[in-house]
Amino acid sequence: MIAQVGLLTAAAVVAVTAYAVSGDWVPWLWAAGTLVVLVLLGARQRWGPAWTAAAALVVADVIWLSAMPWWAWLLTLVAAVVGVLVWLVRGRRVPATHPSVITMAVVGVAGLVTGMVGAVLHIQARAEQAAQEAAAQRQESVSRILPHSPTAVADYLARTLAENDPTSTCFAFTPEAAATFAAAHGEPDCESAARTLAGRIDNPVDYQNNFWVPGSQQDFDGDTVTVRVCDIDVGSTGPRSLGILIVEPHRGGAGGFEITAWRPCP
């Protein structure tokens, strides 16, 4: 009976640990299916409920461990060592003070500590990977929303300023460029500076229609483009200069461009 309980406990500990780390619940279905088959085959009557349940859990453990790293196998070995110790000591086959029992206990404790450290590091690595993937997805989403050409960035600024949408205007700036833009306009932040410029637009529709940056005011240097939005012919509809924009591809990789640096027009 002691051996049965020891094996069942060890199999259950491995199963719970493997599930908590992997998050894969499918092996539980295998365990349930195995248990049903064993019961139908009469294993419960021949082996007893503990052996039958342990056999079903072992099937799930094997499935989990087949895809698990070294520390999972180490924890399995520790569970096996604990089971053997319980069987030896409780069955009075070997005294608890026997050197072999003490050695196995020390090895078991060392293996347990090492395995748990490995499990914690694995969980932390998975959390960091998930955070990196989430950040990459956010960056990709931002890149999809941003203008998809350097010239379109200038048009985007003109449109969002005409619509008096400072949040969208500043969306096209990196934090560093936004800070420079705000300071140059004597404002505490980018949105305040955008509101100041938007307030100088008398006719939003005509401002957008007349806004056009000539190709001669765009300098290409690989992926970096300098767009000089200076003295643009927009009549009297609004500000003629929005600054010199250093435009580069957004790191999200979905084709968007952003303003990575800003300088005032001379």
C-alpha positions as CSV (number, residue, x, y, z in Angstrom):
1,M,0.0,0.0,0.0
2,I,2.9,2.4,0.8
3,A,4.5,1.8,-2.5
4,Q,1.2,2.4,-4.3
5,V,0.6,5.7,-2.5
6,G,4.2,6.7,-3.1
7,L,4.0,6.1,-6.8
8,L,0.6,7.8,-7.1
9,T,1.9,10.9,-5.1
10,A,5.1,11.1,-7.3
11,A,3.1,10.8,-10.5
12,A,0.6,13.5,-9.3
13,V,3.4,15.9,-8.3
14,V,5.1,15.5,-11.7
15,A,1.8,16.0,-13.5
16,V,0.8,19.1,-11.5
17,T,4.3,20.7,-11.9
18,A,4.5,19.9,-15.6
19,Y,1.0,21.3,-16.2
20,A,1.7,24.5,-14.2
21,V,4.9,25.2,-16.2
22,S,3.7,24.2,-19.7
23,G,0.1,25.3,-19.5
24,D,-0.7,22.3,-21.8
25,W,-3.9,20.6,-20.6
26,V,-4.2,18.0,-23.3
27,P,-2.2,15.3,-21.4
28,W,-5.0,15.4,-18.8
29,L,-7.3,14.1,-21.5
30,W,-4.9,11.3,-22.2
31,A,-4.8,10.5,-18.5
32,A,-8.6,10.5,-18.3
33,G,-8.9,8.3,-21.4
34,T,-6.2,5.9,-20.1
35,L,-8.0,5.7,-16.8
36,V,-11.3,4.8,-18.5
37,V,-9.7,2.1,-20.7
38,L,-7.9,0.6,-17.7
39,V,-11.1,0.5,-15.6
40,L,-13.0,-1.1,-18.5
41,L,-10.2,-3.7,-18.8
42,G,-10.6,-4.6,-15.1
43,A,-7.3,-3.0,-13.9
44,R,-9.0,-1.5,-10.9
45,Q,-10.0,-5.0,-9.6
46,R,-6.6,-6.5,-10.4
47,W,-4.2,-3.7,-9.5
48,G,-6.3,-1.6,-7.1
49,P,-7.4,2.1,-7.5
50,A,-4.0,3.6,-6.5
51,W,-2.0,1.6,-9.1
52,T,-4.7,2.3,-11.8
53,A,-4.7,6.0,-11.1
54,A,-0.9,6.1,-11.0
55,A,-0.7,4.3,-14.4
56,A,-3.0,6.9,-16.0
57,L,-1.0,9.8,-14.5
58,V,2.2,8.3,-15.7
59,V,0.9,8.3,-19.3
60,A,0.2,12.1,-18.9
61,D,3.6,12.6,-17.3
62,V,5.4,10.9,-20.3
63,I,3.5,13.2,-22.7
64,W,4.4,16.3,-20.8
65,L,8.0,15.3,-20.1
66,S,8.6,14.4,-23.8
67,A,8.4,18.1,-24.5
68,M,9.9,19.4,-21.3
69,P,13.5,20.6,-20.6
70,W,16.2,19.1,-18.4
71,W,14.8,20.3,-15.1
72,A,11.5,18.5,-15.6
73,W,13.3,15.3,-16.0
74,L,15.4,16.1,-12.9
75,L,12.2,16.7,-10.9
76,T,10.9,13.3,-12.2
77,L,14.1,11.7,-11.0
78,V,13.7,13.4,-7.6
79,A,10.1,12.1,-7.3
80,A,11.4,8.6,-8.1
81,V,14.1,8.9,-5.4
82,V,11.5,10.0,-2.9
83,G,9.3,7.1,-3.8
84,V,12.2,4.6,-3.4
85,L,13.1,6.1,0.0
86,V,9.6,5.9,1.2
87,W,9.4,2.3,0.1
88,L,12.7,1.4,1.7
89,V,12.2,3.2,5.1
90,R,8.5,2.6,5.7
91,G,8.8,-1.0,4.7
92,R,11.7,-1.4,7.2
93,R,13.9,-2.8,4.5
94,V,16.7,-0.3,5.3
95,P,17.2,1.8,8.5
96,A,16.6,5.5,8.1
97,T,20.2,6.1,9.2
98,H,21.7,3.8,6.7
99,P,24.4,5.7,4.6
100,S,22.6,4.8,1.3
101,V,19.4,6.3,2.5
102,I,21.2,9.5,3.7
103,T,23.0,9.7,0.4
104,M,19.8,9.3,-1.6
105,A,18.1,12.0,0.6
106,V,21.0,14.4,0.0
107,V,20.9,13.7,-3.8
108,G,17.1,14.2,-3.8
109,V,17.2,17.5,-2.0
110,A,20.0,18.8,-4.3
111,G,18.1,17.6,-7.3
112,L,14.9,19.2,-6.0
113,V,16.5,22.6,-5.5
114,T,18.2,22.5,-8.9
115,G,15.1,21.4,-10.6
116,M,13.0,24.1,-8.9
117,V,15.6,26.8,-9.8
118,G,15.4,25.6,-13.4
119,A,11.6,25.7,-13.3
120,V,11.6,29.3,-12.0
121,L,14.1,30.4,-14.6
122,H,12.0,28.7,-17.3
123,I,8.9,30.5,-16.1
124,Q,10.7,33.8,-16.1
125,A,12.1,33.2,-19.6
126,R,8.6,32.4,-20.8
127,A,7.2,35.6,-19.2
128,E,10.0,37.7,-20.8
129,Q,9.4,36.1,-24.2
130,A,5.6,36.8,-23.9
131,A,6.3,40.4,-22.9
132,Q,8.7,40.8,-25.9
133,E,6.2,39.3,-28.3
134,A,3.4,41.6,-26.9
135,A,5.7,44.6,-27.3
136,A,6.6,43.5,-30.9
137,Q,2.9,43.2,-31.7
138,R,2.2,46.6,-30.3
139,Q,5.1,48.1,-32.4
140,E,3.7,46.4,-35.5
141,S,0.3,47.8,-34.8
142,V,1.7,51.3,-34.4
143,S,3.7,50.9,-37.6
144,R,0.6,49.9,-39.5
145,I,-1.2,53.1,-38.4
146,L,1.6,55.5,-39.2
147,P,2.0,57.1,-42.6
148,H,3.5,54.7,-45.1
149,S,5.9,57.1,-46.9
150,P,8.1,60.0,-45.9
151,T,6.1,62.5,-47.8
152,A,2.9,61.2,-46.3
153,V,4.3,62.1,-42.9
154,A,4.3,65.8,-43.7
155,D,0.7,65.4,-45.2
156,Y,-0.3,63.6,-42.0
157,L,0.9,66.5,-39.9
158,A,-0.9,69.0,-42.0
159,R,-4.2,67.0,-41.8
160,T,-4.1,66.3,-38.1
161,L,-3.2,69.9,-37.3
162,A,-6.1,71.1,-39.5
163,E,-8.4,68.7,-37.7
164,N,-7.1,70.0,-34.4
165,D,-6.2,66.5,-33.3
166,P,-3.0,67.0,-31.3
167,T,-2.9,63.4,-30.0
168,S,-2.7,62.1,-33.6
169,T,-0.2,64.8,-34.6
170,C,2.2,63.8,-31.8
171,F,1.6,60.1,-32.6
172,A,4.0,60.6,-35.6
173,F,6.9,61.8,-33.4
174,T,9.3,59.7,-31.3
175,P,9.5,60.9,-27.7
176,E,12.8,62.6,-28.3
177,A,11.6,64.4,-31.4
178,A,8.3,65.4,-29.7
179,A,10.3,67.0,-26.8
180,T,12.4,69.0,-29.2
181,F,9.2,70.1,-31.1
182,A,7.5,71.2,-27.9
183,A,10.5,73.1,-26.6
184,A,11.0,75.0,-29.8
185,H,7.4,76.2,-29.6
186,G,7.8,77.2,-25.9
187,E,5.3,74.6,-24.8
188,P,5.6,71.9,-22.0
189,D,4.6,69.0,-24.3
190,C,4.0,68.0,-27.9
191,E,0.3,68.2,-27.8
192,S,0.3,71.8,-26.4
193,A,2.6,72.7,-29.3
194,A,0.3,71.1,-31.8
195,R,-2.6,73.0,-30.4
196,T,-0.7,76.2,-30.8
197,L,-0.1,75.5,-34.5
198,A,-3.6,74.3,-35.0
199,G,-4.9,77.6,-33.6
200,R,-3.1,79.4,-36.4
201,I,-5.1,77.5,-39.2
202,D,-7.9,79.8,-40.4
203,N,-9.4,77.5,-43.0
204,P,-8.7,73.8,-42.3
205,V,-10.1,72.5,-45.6
206,D,-8.2,74.9,-47.8
207,Y,-5.1,74.4,-45.7
208,Q,-5.1,70.6,-46.4
209,N,-5.9,71.1,-50.0
210,N,-3.1,73.7,-50.6
211,F,-0.5,71.8,-48.5
212,W,2.1,70.2,-50.7
213,V,5.9,69.6,-50.1
214,P,7.9,69.9,-53.4
215,G,10.3,67.1,-54.1
216,S,13.2,69.6,-54.0
217,Q,12.6,69.9,-50.3
218,Q,13.1,66.2,-49.6
219,D,16.6,64.6,-49.3
220,F,16.9,60.8,-49.3
221,D,19.8,59.1,-47.5
222,G,19.0,55.4,-47.5
223,D,16.0,54.8,-45.3
224,T,16.4,58.3,-43.7
225,V,14.6,61.2,-45.4
226,T,14.9,64.9,-44.5
227,V,11.7,66.7,-45.3
228,R,11.9,70.5,-45.1
229,V,8.4,71.7,-44.4
230,C,9.5,75.3,-44.7
231,D,7.7,78.2,-46.4
232,I,5.1,76.0,-48.0
233,D,2.7,77.8,-50.3
234,V,-0.5,77.5,-48.4
235,G,-1.7,81.1,-48.9
236,S,-3.2,82.6,-45.8
237,T,-4.9,79.5,-44.7
238,G,-2.4,78.5,-41.9
239,P,1.2,78.2,-40.9
240,R,3.6,77.9,-43.8
241,S,6.4,76.1,-41.9
242,L,6.1,73.0,-39.8
243,G,9.9,72.4,-39.3
244,I,12.5,70.2,-40.8
245,L,11.5,66.6,-40.3
246,I,14.0,63.7,-40.1
247,V,11.8,60.7,-41.1
248,E,12.8,57.1,-40.7
249,P,11.0,53.7,-40.9
250,H,9.3,52.7,-37.7
251,R,10.9,49.8,-35.9
252,G,7.6,47.9,-36.0
253,G,8.4,46.7,-39.5
254,A,4.9,47.1,-41.0
255,G,5.8,49.9,-43.4
256,G,5.2,52.9,-41.2
257,F,7.4,56.0,-41.0
258,E,7.9,58.3,-38.0
259,I,9.6,61.6,-37.2
260,T,12.8,60.7,-35.3
261,A,14.2,64.2,-35.1
262,W,12.8,67.7,-35.6
263,R,14.5,71.0,-36.2
264,P,13.0,74.5,-36.7
265,C,13.1,76.1,-40.2
266,P,15.9,78.7,-40.6
